[in-house]
């Protein structure tokens, strides 16, 4: 898969593997084939022995939309020692409004209510949400505090998170979305793993290995 292209892998339901099952499948997953091992580990935002998993996504990506429900269920079932973060990518300058939208929703603690609605607005209602004006107009219709949303959207804090998101995207050498980063060491996408369902299995296997200090 060439850089800047998006995964077209099919998504099916997934459940967390038990530890023995994860280990039994570990031998099936090979670096360079099913996932990539980064040349330089990336700093994570975890502590206390937790394992960080990052989902790289783009709201307008149809494959990310198809993956969202499955991934959300996977996150809900994740063990307590797994910290999941979502990072919106920017392959072009016009991705920035949606990045700002995500980080604004996150900062205002509106993820549960608005994150799914953004996907629906784009893929069901066919809204583009690719300009600041269209994003702000959409947010106002969701009943949020307009002044607070606008202030947060244009804040230094959100701008800083955008820069950090682009840095993470580059550090993980993200080739397409949806894709996953595990423990600051590994990169997985649907093309490498064969499907995003299998990508989650690969992630579970890598998490088990990280727990064991491998």
N, C-alpha and C positions, 0 to 999 in steps of 0.2 A: 504494500500500500504506500503510495507516494505521499510525501508531506503535503498537508493542506487538504487532502481528500478525507472523506468521512467513511467510517465503517458501515457496511451494509449487512452485517451479520444478523441473523434471526435471533429472537429472544424467546425463551420459554421459561416456565416457572423454575425457581431454584430454592433449595433449602440448605441450611448450613450442614456441612458434613460433621460427623462426630470426629473426635481427634484420631481414633484408629483409622477411620475411613480416609481422613485427610492424609495421613501418613501412607496408607496403602496406595493412594493415587499419586503421591509425590513423585514416585519413580517414573510415572507416565509423563510428567511435565518437565520439559528440558529448556534450560536457558538458551536463547538464540532461536528457539523453535516456537515454544508456547508462550514465552515471556522473554523480556530483555533484562539483563542485569546492568545497571548503570555503571559507567566507568568511574564516576564520582558520586558517592552517596550525597543525598540532599538532606539538609537539616529539617527535622520534623518539629511539630508543635506539641509533642507528647512528653509525658513524664510518668514516673511511677510504673514503668514496665509496660505501658500501653503501646499498642501497635497502630500506627496511623495508616488509614486507607483514604486515598483521594480519588474522587470521581471527577474527571475532566469532561465538561459538557458544553453544549451551546443550545440555548433555548430553541433556536430555529431549526435545529437538526432533527429530521424525522426519526432517525434511529435513536437519538437521545429521548425523544418523546415516547417511543415504543419501549425503551428500556426503563423508563422512570418508575413505573408501577412495580416492576419486578425488583428494581434496585431498592426502592423505598421499603419493600417488604424485607429484603435482605438486611437492610440497615436496622429495622425494628427487631429483627431476630439476632442481631450481632451480639456476641459476648461483651461483657462489661469492659474487658481489657482491649477492645477495638474502638478506636476513635475515628469516625468517618467525617471527612470534609468534602464539600463540593467546591470545585473551582471552575468558573466560567472561562472559556478560552477566548483568545482574540487572534484570529488568523488574518483579519483585516481591520482597518480603522473603524469601519462601521459596525463592528461587534461591540464597541465600547458602551453604547447606551444600554445594551442588555447586561453587560457586566456591572455597570453602575446600578441597574435595577436590582440585580441579585444581591449585591452587597448592601444596598439600601434596605431591602426586605429583611436581610439577615440582621442588620444593625438595629432595626426597629422591632425585632422579635416577631416577625410576621411570616416566617417560613412555612409553618404548618398551613396557614390559611391562603397565602398568596403564591407560593412557589408552584403548586399544581395549577393554579389559575393562569399563570403566565404561559405555561405549555398549552393549556386549553385555548387561551386567547389567540395564540399563534396558529395552532394546528387544527382547531375546530372552528373558531370564529374568523380565521384567516386574516388576522391583524399582523402587520409587519413588526411593529414595535422596534424599529431600527433607527429612530431619531430621538433626541431628548424630548422634543415636543410631544411625540406620540406616546412615549413612555409616561411622561408626566400627566397627560390627558387620561390615559388608561388608569393610572393609579388613583386619580381623583374619583373616577367612576366606581372604584372599589370601596369607597367610603372611608379611606384613610385620612388622617389629618394632613391636609394639603400643604400647609406651611411647614410642618415638621418633615414631611416627605421631601419637599423641595430642598429644604436646608440640608437634610442628610444626603440627598442625591448629589448635591454640589459640594459636599464637605471635603476637607483635607483628609479625613479618615478614610472615606470611600476612595478617594484618588490614590491614597497610599496602598490600599488593598488591590486596586487595579494593577499597579506597578508590580506588586508582589505576585499577583496571579500570572502575569506575563513572564516573570522570572521563573516561577515554578513550571510553567508550560515549557519554557526553553530548557530548564534543567532536566526535565524528564524526557525531553525531545519528543513531545507529543506529535504523533503522526496523523491522528484523526480522533473523532469523538463518536460515541462515548468511549472512554478508556480509563484505566485505573493505574494509580501509583501505590505501591505497598512499601511501607516502612522506610521510605526515602531511598530504597535500593532497587526496586523492580518496577517495570512498566509492562502493562498488559492491555491489549485491545482485541476486538473481535476478529480481526484478520489473523493475528498471531495465534490466538487460542482456538479459532475455528468458529466461535459464536460468543456472544456476550454471556450466555448461560454458562458455557465452559470457562469463560474468563473469570467468573465468580468462583468456580471450583478451583481454578489455578490460584486465585487470591487466597482462598481458604487454606490451601496447601502451603503457600508461602507464609501466611500468618502463623501456621503451626510450626514451621521451621524457624521463624524468627523467635517464637516463644522458647524454643529449645536452644537458642543461641547459635544456630547454624548460619 
